[in-house]
Amino acid sequence: MAEELGVREAVLAMRGYTPGEQPRVGKAIKLNTNENPFPPSSKAIAAIQAAATGALQRYPDPVGTAFRMEAARKWGLEPDWILCGNGSDDLLTILTRTFVGEGDLLRFPTPSYVLYRTLAQIQGARVDEVPFRADWTLGDDFTSHDDRLRLVFLPNPNSPSGTLLSPEQVARLAEQLPCPLVVDEAYADFATTCCIDLVRDHANVIVTRTLSKSYGLAGLRFGYLVARPDLVAQMIKVKDSYNCDALSIAGATAAVADESWLRGNVEQVLALRASLAEGLEQLGFDVVPSQANFVWCTHPRGGHESLYLGLKSQGILVRYMVYDGWGDGLRISVGTQDQQAALLRVLAEMLAS
Ligand SMILES: *Cc1c(COP(=O)(O)O)cnc(C)c1O
């Protein structure tokens, strides 16, 4: 039926992106989608409440000027270097629609964020998935030239590995590439370095950020990107007119202004990340040193899918990932101390049996 009614071939052929499970009932311990284990800044909540009692009969500011000014202040830029998005997934969609047409090539590393492939498929574009090397760096094949190459995505820190390329390494990739390099910094607040400064002197570097992870606002849906003003102006033509609502613009602006909340939260998450990694290592897991709010781990005994299912049956969700031709493992988000203790207890029981 969908075929007869003319759904585009590119859409019929795609599988669609499957987000991590989001149970709506019960009290599952959710360590599967890298949400913050703690609630957001109370200043953000107050700003959302104030906006809700404000003028919701009016359309929101189409470009989120209040947020652009706050983010520009934070990074020492002008507001026209900032573009707001309905989550950073919205920005990744806008980027793909702006740069990648039918038959063009979109490149990204693997294993990494699975959504990039879906975005290319919607455009009827081709993908070039370049494997990370064993040490999670990228070789010359990541910067090789192709007449149809239009856009490159690089999650940094990467998901699911949690590994980080330095700004110097990213700058070198950008210099070798003939097209824009989008550095997806969803997890950069948990890392030791970031690439926002590269945008100033590398015309082809674009950085995306989200408030879903480090700011504890996954439910609000807000992200932003940093790029040269001439690129931002083009992307404004592509985005939905009102892609961010009045509540999210208000909440995000207050959240980004509350820098002491962010510092305190990140400090807590990093301490919990260290204890999660240590607990997993004590159970015999190989844990990749992480620069994000999750860890990637494998067990020499394998059986990762049954560990995932066993945890799930006990109400603990982690992300089981399998990448064709590469292997599988578990990506486990940092949780509260109690959540992590429950996780490690159940894993210990399963591994003992
Ligand atoms: C979580 C995540 C995003 C999406 O974040 P939203 O702002 O919630 O859409 C983008 N990229 C990576 C690598 C992520 O892990």
The ligand as an SDF file (V2000), in Angstrom:
LIG
                    3D

 15 15  0  0  0  0  0  0  0  0999 V2000
   22.6070   11.7890   22.3990 C   0  0  0  0  0  0  0  0  0  0  0  0
   23.3520   12.0920   21.1460 C   0  0  0  0  0  0  0  0  0  0  0  0
   22.8940   13.0680   20.2520 C   0  0  0  0  0  0  0  0  0  0  0  0
   21.4960   13.6330   20.2760 C   0  0  0  0  0  0  0  0  0  0  0  0
   21.1630   14.4260   21.2420 O   0  0  0  0  0  0  0  0  0  0  0  0
   19.7570   15.1530   21.2820 P   0  0  0  0  0  0  0  0  0  0  0  0
   20.1400   16.5570   21.5120 O   0  0  0  0  0  0  0  0  0  0  0  0
   19.0180   14.5450   22.4190 O   0  0  0  0  0  0  0  0  0  0  0  0
   19.0540   14.9900   19.9670 O   0  0  0  0  0  0  0  0  0  0  0  0
   23.6810   13.3960   19.1610 C   0  0  0  0  0  0  0  0  0  0  0  0
   24.8480   12.7730   18.9410 N   0  0  0  0  0  0  0  0  0  0  0  0
   25.3070   11.8260   19.7540 C   0  0  0  0  0  0  0  0  0  0  0  0
   26.6020   11.1630   19.4490 C   0  0  0  0  0  0  0  0  0  0  0  0
   24.5540   11.4320   20.8660 C   0  0  0  0  0  0  0  0  0  0  0  0
   24.9820   10.4410   21.6400 O   0  0  0  0  0  0  0  0  0  0  0  0
  1  2  1  0
  2  3  1  0
  2 14  2  0
  3  4  1  0
  3 10  2  0
  4  5  1  0
  5  6  1  0
  6  7  2  0
  6  8  1  0
  6  9  1  0
 10 11  1  0
 11 12  2  0
 12 13  1  0
 12 14  1  0
 14 15  1  0
M  END
$$$$
